[in-house]
């Protein structure tokens, strides 16, 4: 097992044309692999980011057409591939899951994660979203093994719930993914702060491939795909356009941070379990 892992993040501007989105995704994943990425991650709603009334027509089973296409891409390039997230069909015809799938270099599915926290907000007319109208929440916390290292899976709005990331860290996660379609309005103020905070408090790498630019219907994503290291330093960040960013993770450095500033080891869960709030 190597302490070094080269990863690539794909930044996209997915819209309502699934075929066009997948062509771009394949091109960018290939570009990242050509730059030496052993693990490449795509953003949230990678194959379709469009109006709610088109969800039924674009949702798929897993395995299904998009997941099989990504499996073949991982096989052909010999890489681990995080397929961002897609609309997954559920047992209900009018409801779907927002689902991330991780593939091994042989194309096998290593893990499937359904987004737990749904983006239902109304920010004074700037951003209104009711993801739960068509999306069902997941109910499992998911980790997987990549090249001998434990990775955790989350999606976009999950980022605002630190307890999920702490549970992933306690499950051994050294790297946590956050494929996202973060809004421009919230992203400009919260994206970097939250990603760096999750990295610092859990002393792990955070990798966030993102959507950028306008998409249907009249929404705009922030972009700024990035990797934050266990000290909270942003070690790679995409420019303000569709493309890829590639960097190398050093897990020896992660162990060094955890040893020198042992905040995870200094936790006192026995006190937390008994403590009564005062006030």
C-alpha positions, -999 to +999 in steps of 0.1 A: +000+000+000+014+033-010+011+065+010+008+085-022-024+086-042-029+108-073-065+120-077-083+140-103-115+162-098-137+169-128-155+202-129-185+203-153-215+223-165-241+196-168-275+205-182-305+187-195-289+168-224-277+135-208-259+123-239-239+156-242-231+155-204-217+120-206-195+127-236-179+156-217-176+136-185-158+108-204-134+132-221-125+149-188-121+117-168-097+105-196-078+138-194-073+134-157-062+098-161-037+110-187-023+133-161-016+103-138-048+103-117-053+069-102-087+080-088-110+104-106-142+120-092-171+135-110-196+161-096-232+158-084-260+152-110-232+145-135-254+131-163-284+153-158-289+186-141-322+200-152-358+207-142-378+185-119-404+176-146-376+158-165-365+137-135-387+107-144-374+106-180-337+107-169-337+085-138-320+051-141-316+019-121-281+010-108-267-010-125-281+008-155-269+027-187-249+054-170-233+032-143-224+006-168-208+033-190-188+045-161-178+009-152-164+005-187-146+038-185-129+028-152-119-006-168-106+010-199-085+036-181-075+013-152-086+038-125-109+041-095-138+063-106-164+081-084-194+086-107-204+119-091-241+113-085-271+104-107-308+101-103-315+065-093-349+050-097-366+039-065-396+016-057-418+046-062-425+059-097-425+096-086-395+095-063-358+089-069-325+088-050-295+111-055-269+084-057-231+082-059-213+051-072-177+042-067-160+019-092-129-002-090-103-003-118-119-036-130-153-018-133-168-035-103-190-014-080-172-009-047-198+012-030-232+030-035-242+060-014-276+077-014-276+113-003-288+116+033-295+153+036-318+169+010-315+205-001-348+221+010-341+258+015-357+292+008-330+320+011-351+352+007-357+348-029-320+342-038-321+304-038-352+282-034-349+245-036-371+216-026-351+186-035-373+163-014-402+169-038-387+143-061-358+128-041-359+103-013-332+105+015-307+077+020-302+061+053-267+046+053-233+060+060-209+045+035-171+039+034-150+019+009-114+008+003-094+025-024-058+014-029-056+003+007-071+035+021-106+041+036-127+067+018-161+081+028-189+091+005-211+122+009-229+145-015-232+183-016-257+195+011-243+168+034-214+192+039-234+212+063-238+183+088-205+178+106-218+148+125-218+128+093-182+136+086-171+128+122-188+094+119-170+087+086-137+097+103-144+074+132-151+047+107-115+052+094-120+076+065-088+092+054-104+108+024-140+120+021-157+130-012-182+158-016-194+158-053-216+189-055-237+213-074-233+241-048-252+272-056-233+304-065-252+324-039-242+301-010-209+289-025-192+323-025-195+326+013-197+290+025-179+265+001-143+270+011-151+276+048-171+244+052-148+222+031-117+233+051-135+230+084-145+194+076-109+186+067-095+203+099-119+189+124-116+153+110-079+155+101-085+140+067-085+149+030-117+164+015-121+162-022-150+181-038-157+179-075-183+205-085-206+218-111-200+253-124-220+279-143-257+282-153-280+253-158-317+247-162-340+261-149-323+295-142-298+282-116-261+289-113-234+267-096-203+280-079-176+256-091-142+259-074-137+221-073-110+216-047-089+193-024-083+203+012-056+185+032-058+174+069-044+208+080-072+226+061-049+239+034-064+239-001-038+220-021-056+221-055-084+242-069-100+243-103-101+275-124-134+292-132-142+269-161-151+233-171-120+211-168-099+190-144-076+195-115-051+168-104-031+165-072-013+140-050-025+130-016+001+120+010-013+098+038+019+098+057+013+136+061-022+127+074-008+104+101+017+131+110-010+157+115-031+133+136+000+124+158+011+160+163-024+174+170-043+144+182-078+160+184-095+128+172-077+108+198-085+134+225-122+130+221-142+121+253-173+103+241-180+090+276-185+125+288-206+136+258-229+106+264-236+117+300-235+155+297-266+175+303-269+209+285-269+238+309-287+270+301 
